[in-house]
Amino acid sequence: MKIFDKKIIRFAKINSTQDYAKKIADKSPSGTIVVAERQTNGRGQFERDWSSSKGGLYFSIILKPRISPDKIPELTLKMAAAIIDALKIEKPKIFIKLPNDIMVSPKSEVRSPKKIAGILTESSITGNKIDWVVVGVGVNINNKIPKELKKIAVSLKEITKKNWNVKKIFKEIIKKFVSTNRIDFSGKF
């Protein structure tokens, strides 16, 4: 499958889209996306576990930008903006918790925001040149949040009380990431 002429590698189940993308990054073209229906060892910042059951969206995109390494955090923010735009949540409030979380304040818990998505950005740099950047994304869409995470995480389904088309949201996030931020996968920004 391709979106915007970019190669998409799909898995029903994988250890981690991020780990797989990092393994193939050197030999893959910029814009290659690894996506899975579920992960057995999803992770976030500081190697924290990311619950990745079926019904969520889990993907990692390989980029080879021609920017200085100090600009890499901007890619995380650009992806966060794309996720927020794609989810189209107006109420309750949705926002970026720096550096890499997307939070929602469910109506009944306005003062207790919960994580709906997370971004993990990792890179390989040689000297002052970026070899590759892998931007990993996990979005809680229709997946069931484990009991032990209910106080800190929420799914789109829980908020809206309806099922969502995960593939459609995936395409919308990629579309927003590419167009809104004028990202050219050849490496130009």
C-alpha positions in Angstrom: 0.0 0.0 0.0 1.1 3.6 -0.7 0.1 7.0 0.5 1.5 9.9 -1.4 3.8 7.5 -3.3 5.4 6.4 0.0 6.1 2.8 0.8 4.1 1.4 3.7 5.2 -1.8 5.4 2.2 -3.3 7.3 2.2 -5.9 10.1 -0.7 -7.5 12.0 1.6 -7.9 15.0 5.2 -6.7 15.5 7.5 -6.2 18.5 7.9 -2.5 17.8 7.4 -0.4 14.6 10.0 2.0 16.0 12.7 -0.8 16.4 11.9 -2.2 12.9 12.0 1.2 11.3 15.4 1.9 12.9 16.8 -1.4 11.6 15.8 -0.6 8.0 16.4 3.1 8.1 19.8 3.2 6.5 18.6 1.3 3.4 15.1 2.7 3.1 14.0 5.8 1.3 12.8 8.8 3.2 9.0 8.5 3.8 9.0 4.8 4.4 6.3 4.0 7.0 6.1 0.9 9.2 2.6 0.4 10.6 1.1 -2.4 12.8 -2.3 -3.4 14.1 -0.7 -4.1 17.5 2.8 -4.2 19.1 4.1 -6.7 21.6 6.8 -4.3 22.9 5.7 -0.8 22.1 7.6 1.9 23.8 7.7 5.6 24.5 10.2 8.1 25.8 12.7 6.8 28.3 11.9 3.2 27.3 8.5 3.3 29.0 6.0 0.7 27.8 3.3 1.7 25.4 0.2 -0.5 25.6 -0.4 -1.4 21.9 -3.5 -3.6 21.7 -5.6 -4.0 18.5 -7.8 -1.0 17.7 -5.1 1.6 18.2 -2.8 3.2 15.6 0.9 2.4 15.8 3.4 3.6 13.1 6.9 4.9 12.6 8.0 7.0 9.7 11.6 7.2 8.4 12.8 10.6 7.4 16.1 11.8 5.9 15.8 15.5 6.3 18.5 18.0 5.3 18.2 20.1 8.5 20.6 20.6 11.3 20.3 18.2 14.2 19.1 20.9 16.6 15.9 21.1 14.4 14.9 17.5 15.0 12.5 18.3 17.9 10.5 20.4 15.4 9.6 17.1 13.7 8.0 15.9 16.9 5.9 19.1 17.2 4.9 18.9 13.5 3.7 15.3 14.0 1.8 16.4 17.2 0.1 19.1 15.3 -0.9 16.7 12.5 -2.3 14.2 15.1 -4.4 17.0 16.7 -5.7 18.2 13.4 -6.5 14.7 12.2 -8.4 13.7 15.4 -10.6 16.8 15.1 -11.5 16.8 18.8 -12.8 20.2 19.7 -14.4 19.4 23.0 -13.1 18.2 25.3 -9.8 20.1 25.1 -6.9 18.4 23.2 -3.4 19.8 23.5 0.4 19.0 23.3 2.1 18.3 26.6 5.7 18.9 25.7 7.8 17.3 24.6 5.9 14.5 23.0 2.4 13.7 24.4 -1.1 14.5 23.1 -3.4 15.0 26.0 -7.2 15.2 26.3 -9.3 16.5 29.1 -12.4 14.3 29.0 -15.7 16.2 29.9 -16.1 14.5 33.2 -12.5 15.1 34.2 -11.6 18.6 32.9 -8.8 18.9 35.6 -7.3 15.5 34.9 -6.0 15.3 31.3 -5.2 11.9 29.9 -2.9 10.7 27.2 -4.5 9.9 23.9 -1.3 9.8 21.8 2.5 9.8 22.1 5.4 10.4 19.8 8.9 9.0 20.0 11.5 10.6 17.8 14.9 9.0 17.4 17.8 9.7 15.1 21.2 8.7 13.8 23.7 11.5 13.3 27.2 11.4 11.8 29.2 14.5 12.6 26.7 17.3 12.1 24.7 15.5 9.4 21.5 13.6 10.0 21.6 10.0 8.6 17.9 9.4 9.5 15.1 10.3 11.9 12.4 7.9 12.9 9.2 9.5 14.2 7.1 6.9 16.0 3.5 7.4 16.8 0.9 5.6 19.0 -2.7 6.8 19.1 -5.4 5.3 21.3 -8.4 5.1 18.9 -10.6 2.0 19.4 -8.3 0.0 21.6 -9.2 -0.8 25.2 -7.1 0.9 27.7 -5.8 -1.5 30.4 -7.3 -1.1 33.8 -4.0 0.0 35.3 -3.7 2.9 32.8 -7.3 4.2 33.1 -6.2 7.1 35.2 -3.6 8.4 32.8 -4.8 7.3 29.3 -7.9 7.4 27.2 -9.0 6.3 23.7 -10.9 8.2 21.1 -13.7 5.6 21.3 -14.1 6.3 25.1 -14.4 10.0 24.5 -16.8 9.9 21.6 -18.7 6.6 22.4 -18.3 5.4 18.8 -15.9 3.3 16.7 -13.5 5.0 14.4 -11.9 4.0 11.1 -8.2 3.5 12.1 -7.0 3.5 8.5 -8.8 6.7 7.7 -7.2 8.5 10.7 -3.8 7.1 9.7 -4.2 8.6 6.2 -5.4 11.9 7.6 -2.4 12.1 10.0 0.1 11.4 7.2 -1.8 13.9 4.9 -1.6 16.6 7.6 2.0 15.9 8.4 3.0 16.2 4.7 0.8 19.1 3.6 0.4 21.3 6.6 4.0 21.4 7.4 5.2 21.4 3.7 7.3 18.4 4.2 9.0 17.0 1.1 10.1 13.4 1.9 13.2 13.9 -0.3 14.7 15.7 2.7 13.7 19.3 2.0 11.7 21.2 4.6 
